[in-house]
């Protein structure tokens, strides 16, 4: 009997994030323990041990959700607004709109829309160190070249390439820009100076889909597929979107969209068919208030429900 009890105790402890669990009490705030409180969760990234990172925008923080649904603040907080590199006692953050995790080197990268910089955070047992790696703090503009002299205009999502380069969405300049070997260049953009030109207005989120990059443009309500170095094309969807704000891929031919304008989550099949995900008593999708992002971790779709200050999920 003792062995049976031990087995079931281990079984329940080892369960992954339970389907239907909602993170956040719906009241804006800043607490990790129950009742957990968030303040405008806006962007996701995969993290270690099948967990995920999320940007808690109005708390100027990046926080972790582990497999069991526990929340832990990694850095930042409502008292850490501003700009300063340094350690846990000095570093300040503002306008975090993108986050990415380098699993190989255990480094977190963030993109700031307010400070117009890309920063890296090394976390270890002694705390963390924050260092700005690209951009001129708090300066708005457009400039290529050396990373520490480059200029951006409202940076949003950030992706890490296998070759070590960093891709960022520069919304104000309507471009995807690359940081590599200490230099910044443009991959695709809306002006004639871009090596690959595209007619978009407000590209706000991007994700890998295999070797391709899929992008949602909140300005013209379209989705794009970018083959780096080759071409970019707008998807021909069978139903219109209103304001796509978040995008992810299951790497099996399906995309998922957080449509902020429609307060809905959509699945796109074969780059054309648009299917609205149904509300269930568990997922809370019928009560979304400006869904900002989506991500798939270990077969579970997570949704950043911005104005409800919650993270919701559904098993796929």
C-alpha positions, 0 to 999 in steps of 0.5 A, a space after each residue: 500500500 505504501 508503494 502505491 501511495 508513493 507512486 500516485 504522489 509522484 504521478 501527480 507531482 510529475 504532471 505537466 501544466 494541467 489543461 484548462 489552468 488559467 494563470 493570473 487572477 484577472 486583477 492586475 498586479 505583481 505576485 508569483 504565488 497564489 493568487 498569481 497576478 500579472 499586468 499585461 502579459 504580451 510576448 512568449 518564448 520557449 524556455 528550459 524544461 518545457 517551460 515558457 517565458 513571458 513578458 509582463 509588460 506593465 511590470 517591466 519584467 520577464 517571468 517564467 511558467 514551469 510545467 506545473 503552472 508555477 510562475 517565477 519572476 526572473 528579472 524586472 518588476 514594477 519598481 524597476 522601470 527605466 534603463 540601466 545595465 548591471 546586476 539585479 540591484 541596478 538593472 532597469 527595464 522599460 517597454 519590453 516587447 520581445 523575448 528569446 532564450 538561447 538554450 545552448 548558452 543559457 542566455 535570455 535576450 529582450 527587445 525594448 520598444 521604449 529604449 530601442 535596444 537589444 539586451 542580453 541577460 545571463 542568469 546564474 546562481 549568483 543573480 544576473 547580469 544585463 548588457 546592451 548589445 545593440 542600439 543607442 539607448 532611448 534614441 529613435 532612428 534608422 542606422 545600419 552598421 556597428 551594433 552599438 551605434 545602430 538605431 532602431 524605431 520601436 523594437 518588438 519580437 526577437 528570434 535567435 537563428 541557429 547561426 548565432 544571428 539575432 533577428 528583430 522586428 523594427 516596427 517603426 522602420 517596418 523592417 526585419 533586421 539582423 544582428 550578426 558579428 557585431 553589425 546590424 543589417 536589414 533583411 526585408 522591409 517596406 522601402 526601396 533600400 531593403 534587399 527584399 521589399 514587402 508592402 506591409 505597415 505594422 509588422 508586429 510579431 514573427 515566428 519560425 516555421 521550419 526555416 521560414 519566418 511567418 509574420 503578422 502585420 497588425 496594420 494591414 491585417 495580413 500574414 506573411 511568409 518569409 524565406 530569408 534571402 529569397 522572397 516574402 509573400 502575403 498569404 491568401 487567406 479564405 477569411 479576413 483577420 482584424 488585427 493579428 498581433 501574435 503568431 506561432 507554428 506547430 511545425 506540422 503545416 498549421 499556424 496559430 494567430 492571436 487576433 487582437 481585433 477579433 478577440 479570437 484565436 485562429 488556426 490557419 491550415 495550409 497557409 489559406 484556411 482560417 478556423 476559429 478555435 472554439 471556446 470550452 469551459 476550460 480554455 476561456 477563449 470566449 472571454 478574451 480581451 485583446 489576446 496578444 500572443 500565442 505559443 505552442 509548448 509540448 502540445 499545449 497552446 498558450 495565449 497571452 490575454 493582455 487586458 485580462 492579465 491572464 495566460 490561458 491554454 488549450 491542449 492541441 
